[in-house]
Amino acid sequence: MIHSQFGKKFSSSSSISLLMKDLNEGLRTPDVIMLGDGNPAHIPEMDQYFQQLLIDMAKSGQLNEALCNYDGPQGKDAMLQGLANTLNEQIGWNISAKNIALTNGSQSAFFYLFNILAGRCEQGIKRKVLFPLTPEYVGYTDTGLDDDIFVANKPQIDILPSGQFKYRINFGSLKITDDIGVICVSRPTNPTGNVITDEEMMQLDTLAKQHAIPLLIDSAYGIPFPGIIFNQATPIWNENIILSMSLSKLGLPGCRCGIIIANETIISAISNMNGIISLSPGSIGPALMQAILKRNDLLKLSQTVIKPFYQQRVTETIKIIRRYIPESRCLIHKPEGAIFLWLWFKNLPIDSQTLYSRLKKRGVLMVPGDYFFPGLNQYWPHAHQCMRMNYILPLEKIEQGIAILANEIEIAYQ
Ligand SMILES: Cc1ncc(COP(=O)(O)O)c(C=O)c1O
């Protein structure tokens, strides 16, 4: 029944869709300690803010207006204009509404972009997406219409004090061959919480320009919003950069609203794809965003509510981990942003898949690290020694999960 190559590729169960099913089942099972998913935390102040906003919008008729009308294929005009104004005024960029397109979640934007910029091209060339720093976001893995469109570069690992480490881009081994169509990074990185430094970003920007290929920056957790970055980082954009953002980690994943800022050629391509695939992106997220922008609250909420919430939560979570698991057993990637901790069990006698299964049996879900190496086509032991956990649950729950993790680690060493 499913005839086409497209149909076969996208209807078969990929390893990630099986894992997502697992995690989703875990999410719906009340006793499971879910440290595996990427849902943002329910920050009480944000929940209240959104509730009041919806009430106000319902009263003023804005909600009805959004629900009962299609937007254009590029997204809600007034929101595009409002966002361009805010970014120009508050960050000093020089963009217009023509530089912004909306999609139904940034995930679908990556599907569009990777397949616009990589895959089989004219004259038999097959272009690829380069991840200059791996581990990278698992959600990129199966997005290519063609197979094998990703290549990845292993990082340099800096060992830091206090049982921490940090990945850095290994520019010495980074090869930008003629078949690379785009360079892509998530900043902060899901799964590691790494924030690629300003210097690294500048180097990538220069390399991308030299090779006449775009630099795609996935800022789902980053700057300018929702601003979940705990150290210094500068937001960058220019005509060669494609910046992806989202309303999800602001606390609105159900809106499915992704935001792409790019040159007009890319924006026009996304707008056309929106038209073909979904007529127009959904209107509710953009309507909410328009109202938030009008109140001048977007960057304020990011900096004064969202960032401090996650920063405090990660500090507390690390304290809990260290009460149960010594540095000799587990190194932690320096938490610089996003909503995850990346744990490295360097000498553990079992691999991360086995640890995942054992934890699952005991009602704790974390994600085994080996999923987060899209494009790395060689065996690398390090990839099988790490786990990703979120820190969105209440601290008591996190502590219960960590206690079980610590116990399973000790069992593995026996
Ligand atoms: C790094 C990164 N990029 C993109 C996405 C996609 O998010 P959304 O489609 O909700 O905008 C996610 C979701 O977790 C993510 O972690």
The ligand as an ORCA input file, in Angstrom:
! r2SCAN-3c Opt
* xyz 0 1
  C      17.259     22.092     19.848
  C      15.827     21.996     19.422
  N      15.472     22.496     18.240
  C      14.222     22.449     17.793
  C      13.228     21.857     18.557
  C      11.854     21.816     18.001
  O      10.944     22.527     18.799
  P       9.561     23.059     18.306
  O       9.159     22.283     17.073
  O       8.636     22.816     19.445
  O       9.731     24.512     17.978
  C      13.528     21.310     19.796
  C      12.497     20.666     20.604
  O      12.705     20.145     21.664
  C      14.879     21.378     20.237
  O      15.239     20.868     21.413
*
